[in-house]
């Protein structure tokens, strides 16, 4: 399993779609980490990782443990506990096509709100309403 930066057309399209959504959130930065993952961060703390291994794109999102448990318990779920950081509430989606985009957006906002300082979360509430 080799880690490289996202290069597949579907991986790049996914990054672009997530980037479009994340630019609406206050003070989000995009950064490629040492493993080649594209990350979206607030105050340099990641809340989304997108990686590609052998042309398989995976997306990991920060959630709370209750949300994680709910997502993992669904029949035929597209989610799995993220390796190494799953105990902190992270979930991974191996095939994002199986998940409705509105659900992805809700999870992105939840991850952002769990990561951002309170002041930015307040700002988010006013921009999203």
C-alpha positions as CSV (number, residue, x, y, z in Angstrom):
1,X,0.0,0.0,0.0
2,X,1.6,3.2,-1.2
3,X,0.5,6.6,-0.1
4,X,0.6,9.3,-2.7
5,X,-1.1,12.6,-3.3
6,X,-4.5,12.3,-4.9
7,X,-4.2,12.0,-8.6
8,X,-7.2,10.0,-9.9
9,X,-10.0,12.0,-11.7
10,X,-12.6,10.8,-9.1
11,X,-10.3,11.7,-6.2
12,X,-9.5,15.2,-7.6
13,X,-13.3,15.8,-8.3
14,X,-14.1,14.8,-4.7
15,X,-11.4,17.2,-3.3
16,X,-12.8,20.0,-5.5
17,X,-16.4,19.3,-4.3
18,X,-15.3,19.3,-0.6
19,X,-13.1,22.4,-1.1
20,X,-16.1,24.2,-2.6
21,X,-18.2,23.4,0.5
22,X,-15.4,24.1,3.0
23,X,-14.6,27.5,1.6
24,X,-18.0,28.6,3.0
25,X,-16.8,27.8,6.5
26,X,-14.8,30.5,8.5
27,X,-11.0,30.3,8.4
28,X,-10.6,26.8,6.8
29,X,-7.2,26.0,5.3
30,X,-6.4,23.2,2.9
31,X,-3.1,21.4,3.4
32,X,-1.4,18.2,2.1
33,X,0.1,16.3,5.1
34,X,3.3,14.2,5.2
35,X,1.3,11.1,4.1
36,X,0.0,12.8,1.0
37,X,-3.5,13.2,2.4
38,X,-5.4,16.4,1.4
39,X,-6.6,17.8,4.7
40,X,-9.1,20.6,5.6
41,X,-8.2,22.3,8.8
42,X,-9.3,25.1,11.1
43,X,-6.6,26.7,13.2
44,X,-4.3,24.0,11.9
45,X,-6.4,21.2,13.4
46,X,-7.7,18.8,10.8
47,X,-11.4,17.8,10.5
48,X,-11.3,16.1,7.1
49,X,-8.6,13.8,5.6
50,X,-8.9,12.7,2.0
51,X,-6.4,10.0,0.8
52,X,-5.8,7.7,-2.1
53,X,-4.2,4.3,-2.0
54,X,-3.9,2.3,-5.1
55,X,-6.6,4.4,-6.8
56,X,-9.0,3.9,-3.9
57,X,-10.1,7.2,-2.5
58,X,-11.1,7.4,1.1
59,X,-12.5,10.3,3.1
60,X,-12.2,10.6,6.9
61,X,-14.4,13.0,8.9
62,X,-14.3,14.0,12.5
63,X,-17.5,13.2,14.3
64,X,-18.5,12.7,17.9
65,X,-18.6,9.2,19.3
66,X,-22.4,9.1,19.3
67,X,-22.6,10.1,15.6
68,X,-19.8,7.6,14.8
69,X,-21.7,4.8,16.6
70,X,-24.9,5.6,14.7
71,X,-23.1,5.6,11.3
72,X,-21.3,2.4,12.0
73,X,-24.5,0.6,13.2
74,X,-26.5,1.1,10.0
75,X,-27.2,-1.9,7.8
76,X,-24.9,-2.0,4.8
77,X,-23.1,1.1,6.1
78,X,-20.6,2.9,3.8
79,X,-18.7,4.0,7.0
80,X,-16.0,2.4,9.0
81,X,-14.0,3.4,12.0
82,X,-10.9,5.3,10.8
83,X,-7.7,3.4,11.6
84,X,-5.5,5.0,14.4
85,X,-7.9,7.9,15.1
86,X,-11.2,6.1,15.2
87,X,-11.3,6.1,19.0
88,X,-11.6,9.9,18.8
89,X,-14.8,9.7,16.7
90,X,-13.3,9.7,13.2
91,X,-15.2,7.8,10.5
92,X,-14.0,6.9,7.0
93,X,-16.0,6.4,3.8
94,X,-14.4,4.2,1.2
95,X,-17.0,4.8,-1.5
96,X,-18.5,8.2,-1.1
97,X,-20.9,7.6,-4.0
98,X,-22.9,5.5,-1.5
99,X,-23.6,8.4,0.8
100,X,-26.0,11.3,0.0
101,X,-24.1,14.6,-0.4
102,X,-26.4,16.4,2.1
103,X,-25.2,13.8,4.7
104,X,-21.6,14.5,3.8
105,X,-22.2,18.3,4.2
106,X,-23.8,17.7,7.7
107,X,-20.8,15.6,8.8
108,X,-18.4,18.3,7.5
109,X,-20.2,21.0,9.5
110,X,-20.2,18.7,12.6
111,X,-16.5,18.0,12.2
112,X,-15.7,21.7,11.8
113,X,-17.8,22.6,14.8
114,X,-16.0,20.0,16.9
115,X,-12.6,21.3,15.8
116,X,-13.0,25.1,15.6
117,X,-12.7,27.5,18.5
118,X,-16.1,28.7,20.0
119,X,-15.8,32.1,18.4
120,X,-15.6,30.6,14.9
121,X,-18.5,28.2,15.7
122,X,-20.6,31.2,16.6
123,X,-19.6,32.8,13.3
124,X,-20.6,29.6,11.5
125,X,-24.0,29.6,13.1
126,X,-24.7,33.0,11.6
127,X,-23.4,32.2,8.2
128,X,-25.3,28.9,7.9
129,X,-28.6,30.2,9.1
